[in-house]
Amino acid sequence: MTTTVVRIAIIYHSETGNTKKMAELVQQGCLRIKDVEARCFAIDGVDSEYLASARAVILGSPTYEGTMSWQMKRFLDEVSVDLAGKLGGVFASQNWPGGGGADLAEIGMIAGMLVRGMLIYSGGITLGKPFLHFGAVSERAPEGLYADRCIKLGENIAAKAAALFSK
């Protein structure tokens, strides 16, 4: 019996490198799960063929003016690949720990994914610590707990995608 490799596309927008680092940590978490392949793509360099073959898509954005970046919004508005039926997750960076709209950025990305027919997942508080509510959030460059949350998000999404889509 052959096992299907589950592909995961991690698509992010990053200006300062913080969200890119989060994407790399999410990828690290994905790769902890057997039979999972995960690739990171900057928002202006997405491989459409890989995206079409991916069973899960994880989006990451910095927080601007209390929501996702316009570049991520444009991606969700204009993506030409059919995302229906794919598993989705999100992460966001913000400038300071007291807030700044990361939850709204994540909810905005989730809304765009739902409109595209995606299945949304994070694992929430059901899979142990560190807890993830809507997705991973980091203050500036992810370190410590912030890094752990990114890795956990990747692991949670990859494990769920493998359970749903591998044979």
C-alpha positions in Angstrom: 0.0 0.0 0.0 1.4 3.4 -1.0 1.0 6.4 1.1 0.0 9.7 -0.5 2.2 12.7 0.4 0.1 15.6 1.6 1.3 18.9 0.2 0.9 22.1 2.2 1.4 25.6 0.8 2.4 28.3 3.2 1.8 31.7 1.6 2.9 34.9 3.4 3.4 38.6 2.9 6.3 40.1 4.8 7.9 43.5 4.6 10.4 43.3 7.6 11.1 39.6 7.7 9.0 38.9 10.8 6.1 37.2 9.0 8.6 35.3 6.7 10.3 33.9 9.9 6.9 32.8 11.1 6.2 31.0 7.8 9.5 29.2 8.2 8.6 28.1 11.7 5.1 27.0 10.5 6.8 24.9 7.8 9.1 23.4 10.5 6.0 22.3 12.4 4.4 20.8 9.2 7.5 18.7 8.5 7.2 17.0 11.9 4.3 15.0 10.5 5.1 11.9 8.4 4.2 12.0 4.7 3.8 15.8 4.6 5.6 18.1 2.2 5.4 21.8 3.0 6.7 24.8 1.0 6.8 28.5 1.8 5.9 31.1 -0.8 6.2 34.9 -0.6 2.9 36.3 -1.8 4.4 37.6 -5.0 6.1 34.3 -5.9 3.4 31.6 -5.4 3.8 28.5 -7.5 0.3 28.0 -8.8 0.8 24.4 -9.8 2.0 23.6 -6.3 -0.9 25.5 -4.8 -3.4 23.6 -6.9 -1.9 20.3 -5.8 -1.8 21.3 -2.1 -4.4 19.8 0.3 -3.8 22.5 2.9 -3.0 26.2 2.6 -1.7 28.3 5.5 -1.8 32.1 5.1 0.3 34.6 7.0 0.2 38.4 7.0 1.5 41.3 9.0 -1.1 43.4 10.7 -1.7 46.8 9.1 -4.2 49.3 10.5 -5.9 46.5 12.5 -6.2 43.9 9.7 -4.3 41.9 7.1 -2.1 43.7 4.6 -3.7 44.8 1.3 -1.4 42.4 -0.5 -2.9 39.4 1.3 -6.4 40.8 0.7 -5.6 41.1 -3.0 -4.3 37.5 -3.0 -7.6 36.3 -1.5 -9.6 38.4 -3.9 -7.8 37.4 -7.0 -6.3 33.9 -6.5 -6.9 31.9 -9.7 -6.4 28.5 -8.1 -9.6 26.7 -6.8 -9.2 26.5 -3.0 -12.5 24.8 -2.3 -12.1 21.7 -0.1 -8.6 22.5 1.0 -7.7 22.8 4.7 -6.8 26.3 5.8 -5.0 27.9 8.7 -3.7 31.4 9.4 -1.0 33.4 11.3 -0.3 37.1 11.8 2.5 39.3 13.1 1.9 42.5 15.0 4.1 45.3 16.2 3.6 45.0 19.9 2.2 42.5 22.5 -0.7 44.5 23.7 -2.7 44.2 20.5 -2.7 45.8 17.2 -5.3 43.9 15.3 -3.7 40.4 14.8 -7.0 38.7 15.7 -8.8 40.8 13.1 -6.2 40.1 10.5 -6.6 36.4 11.2 -10.4 36.6 11.1 -10.2 38.6 7.8 -8.0 35.8 6.2 -10.3 33.2 7.6 -13.3 35.0 6.1 -11.6 35.0 2.7 -10.8 31.3 3.0 -14.4 30.4 3.9 -15.7 32.4 1.0 -13.4 30.3 -1.2 -14.9 27.1 0.2 -12.0 26.1 2.4 -12.1 24.1 5.7 -10.6 26.1 8.5 -8.6 24.6 11.4 -6.1 25.6 14.1 -6.5 23.0 16.8 -7.5 25.8 19.2 -7.1 24.8 22.8 -8.0 21.1 22.2 -4.4 19.9 21.4 -2.6 21.2 24.4 -0.1 24.0 24.9 0.8 26.4 23.4 -2.9 27.2 22.7 -3.9 28.6 19.4 -7.1 30.5 19.1 -7.6 31.6 15.5 -4.0 30.9 14.5 -0.5 31.8 15.6 0.3 35.4 16.5 3.8 36.9 17.0 5.1 40.2 18.3 7.8 41.2 15.8 10.3 38.5 15.2 9.0 35.2 16.7 10.9 33.9 19.7 10.1 31.8 22.7 6.3 31.2 23.0 5.6 33.1 19.7 7.9 30.7 17.9 6.4 27.7 19.7 2.9 28.8 18.5 4.1 28.9 14.9 5.6 25.4 15.1 2.4 24.1 16.8 0.2 25.7 14.1 2.1 23.9 11.4 2.1 20.6 13.2 -1.7 20.9 13.9 -2.6 21.7 10.3 -0.2 19.0 8.9 -1.6 16.3 11.3 -5.2 17.2 10.4 -4.4 17.4 6.7 -2.7 14.0 6.8 -5.7 12.5 8.7 -8.1 13.9 6.2 -6.3 13.5 2.9 -3.6 10.7 3.0 -4.5 7.2 1.9 
